Amino acid sequence: MKYFRHGPSGAERPGAIDRRGVLRDLSGVIADIDGEALLRGPRLGLDAVDLDGLPQVASDVRIGPCVAGVGKFICIGLNYSDHAAETGAAPPPEPVLFLKATTAICGPNDAIERPRGARKLDWEVELGLVIGRRAKYVDEADAMDHVFGYCLINDVSEREFQMERHGTWDKGKGCDTFGPIGPWLVTRDEVADPLALPLWLEVNGRRFQDGTTANMIFDPAFLVSYVSRFMTLAPGDIISTGTPAGVGLGQKPPVFLQPGDVVELGIEGLGRQRQRVVAPFD
């Protein structure tokens, strides 16, 4: 199944894609696509519902974040060997963890707001894992049983805030609009192998990232198990699994996003995003 949320920011309604690829509104049968809903399993408890009979969603509607009420937005740094190399870092012996503020979450096609004082705005296409069952000290062999599904993420970053302003990475990762997620929340059964997914990103039509999840250093099952050693994962939590080479920081010379730039990205089977960079605080 592929789920989504649609409508104005802050007032999104749940939806699903039927067998013919038509977007259907679920608001008459379920309150939202959140942790409580994900606990009901891949069909969200809607096994008796005929999707083809539900109202159709207009093609021009805004698509919002694919999950509501995210409790934790956990990111993995330097999880592709080629990306670590382009930043001058050695591949880490254990996963690098940091948290992205949940207020960074926005829709897949919403504008990216350049923060006040930002000079090094960057992009990162990533595979997201959406937790469906509580996970605490889970074994790697059982870890994927706790994953509801997958989504596309742009881990937008401000490199000066992240690397030159002292302290942890969080300052450069958690600004508003730095976490577009979706468009679709794709159930785990629809992805045969999460380590065989092409992923790409373009800026103004120029392809910068063109990779595959096969190049992850730490795979999704290991990541879920590893993170669950340090914090309890709850339904609706998201783990963003890292990015391949091709970020702006890694270009020679570095390339950073400017107002008016258009970022497009995608992962096979999970949809695509399109964001325009704006500068509302200049």
N, C-alpha and C positions, 0 to 999 in steps of 0.2 A: 504494500500500500504506500501511497504518497499522500501526505497530509500537508496542509498549509494554513496560513491565517491571512485574512484579507480585511480591508477597510481602513479607516483613518487611524493614525497613530494614537495609541491608547484606548482605542475602541474596536480592536480587531475581532473578527469572528472566525470560528474554526471552519475548515473546509477539507475536502478530499478529492482526489482525481479518480473518476470512474474508469471502467474497463476500456472505454472508447477515448479516453484522454480528455474528457469534459470535466471542467472544474465545478464541483458541487458544494453547496453551502450546508454545513452540519449544525448550524446554530439551533435548529429546531429539535435536535436529538442529543446534543452534548454541549456543555457550557463553554469549554475551551480546550485547547491542546496544551495541557500543563502536566505537572508531575502526577496529580491525582488521576488524570485520564490515562497517562502512560502505564500506570500500575495495572490497568485492565487488560494489557496485552496488545499484540499487534493490530487487532481489530477495534481496540478501544471500547470493547463491550458492545459493538454495533453489529454483531453477526446477523441479527435478524433484520437489519435495515437494508432496504433496496436503494443503493446509491443512485441508480438511474432515475428514481422517482423524486429525488430531492431537487430543490431549486438550483438553477444554473447560476454561476457567478459570472458577472459581466467581464468581458475580456480586457477592459480598460481599468479595472479596479486596482487599487494599490495592494501589493502583496507585502504583508508585514513579516516580522520575525516568525520563524516557523514553530517556536516554542514560547509559551507564556510562563511567567513566574519563575524564571531561572534563578536558582539559589546560588550556584557557584559556576563561574566561567573560568575554567582552569586551562592554562596553555602550557605547551611543551616547547622549550627553546632548543634550537640547534639539533633537531631530530632528523635532519637529512645530511649525510656526509658532504655532499656538494655545497650545501648552504653554509655549513660550518667552515668549509675551506674558503669560500668567497669572503667571509667576514674575518678571516685570519685566526679563527678559533680551532682548537683541536676537538675532534669528536668527543663528547662528554662520556665518561665511564658510567654515569647514571643519568637518568632523565633530568633535565633542568626544568623546574616547575616555577610558574608565576601565575598570579591571578589578574584577570582583566575585570574591571568594574562592570557590574551588570547594567549600569546606566549607559555603558558604551553600546549596548545592543540596539540595533535598528534593523529596518527592513532591507532586503537584498538590493533594492534599487533606490534607496534613499540617498540623499546627498551626503558626502563626507565633509564635515565642517573642519576647516583648518583652525586649530586653536590659536588664541592670541599669543603672539611671540614665536610661533612655530616657523622653523626654517628648513627642517629636514623630514618632511612628511613622506612616508614610505608605505609599501604594500606587501602583503603576504597571502597567497592563496593556500588554504588549508582544508583538510578533511576534519570534520567535527564528529565526535561520538556523543550521542545523547543517551544518558543513563535512563533505564526503565525500571530497575529494581535496586533497592538499597544494597550498597556494597561496602563492606568493612572487612579488611584482612581476607580478601578473596584470593583463592589460588588462581594462577594463570590459566590452568586448564578449564576453570569454570567462569572465567572473567567475562567472556562474551555473552554469557547467559544474562548478564546484568545490563547489557546494552540494548536499548530499544531500537535504535536506528542511527542513520547518518545524515549529515547536512554539510553544505558548502559554507565556508567562512572566509572572510577577508580580515586577517589580523592586521588592521591598519596600525601603523606605528609612527611615532615622532622620535627620530633617532637622537636628536640633541637632548630631548627630555629624558630619553631612555639611558643614554650612555655618557652624557657630559654633565648632567645635573646632580650627580652623586646619589648614592643609595641604590635601591633596587630598580628593576626594569619597569615597575608598575606605572611610574609617572609618564612614561612614553607609550603606554599601552592602553590606558583606561579612559582616555578622554571621550566625551560624548561623540557618538557615531563611529567610534573606532572598532565596532563589532557587528558588521552586517552578517546576518545568518539567514540561510534559506536560499532559494525560495521554498524548496520542499524538505520535509522531514520524511526520509525514505526508510521503511522498516528493514530490519536486518536481513530478513529472508529474501529481499529483492537484490541484495548485493552478494554475488557469489564469492568474491574474494576482495576484501578491502585493501589488500596489498597488490592489486592489479588494476588500479584506477589511474588513467591519465588525468592530469590536472594542469591548468594553464592560466596565464594572466596577461592581458594586454593593456597598454596605456596609449590612448589616442591612436589605436589601431596597430601599434608596434608590439609584437610579442616579446615579453621579457622573461616570463617563466613558462617552461614547457617540460614538465617532469612526470614522474610516476610515483605512486605511493610505494612501489616495490623498493624504492631507495630509502625508506625509513630505517633509521638505526634501531629504534625500539618500536615493535609492532603494537597494534591496538590492544591485543589481549594482555601483553606485558604492561602496557601503560595503565590500563584499568586496575590490574592487580597492584602495580607499584603505587599509584596514587592512593589506593584504598588503604595502604599501610600508614598514611599520614593524615588522612581525613576521611570521614564517612561520605560516600557518594550517595546522593539522594535522587529519586526520580525527577527528571527535568534538568539536572546538572549537565553541563557540557564540558567535554575535553577537546580542545583544539590541538591537533597532533603534530604541528610543525609544518614548515614550508620548504620546498626545494629551492635550488639556486635560481638567481635571477632577480633578486630584490634590488631596489634602487641603490641601497648602500653598497652593493657588490659591484656596481658598474664602474668602469674606469674611463672618465671620472664619474663619481656618484651622480645619480639622477634622482631628483626629488619632485614630488607632486606640487603643481601650482594651481591656483584658482582657474577654473575652466577646463582642466584636464578631465578626461573621461577614462575610468578604469572599468574593464570588463574581464570577467574571470569565470571559470567553470570547472566542474569535475564530471566525468562521464557518468551518466545515470542520475546525477544529483541536481542537475539544472545549471543555470548561469546567473550571474549578477551583473548589474551595470550601475556605476555611481559616478556622479559629477562632483568635482571638488569645488567647494564654495568657501568664501572667506567672510563670514558674517561679523567677525570681531575686529577686522582691520579698521 
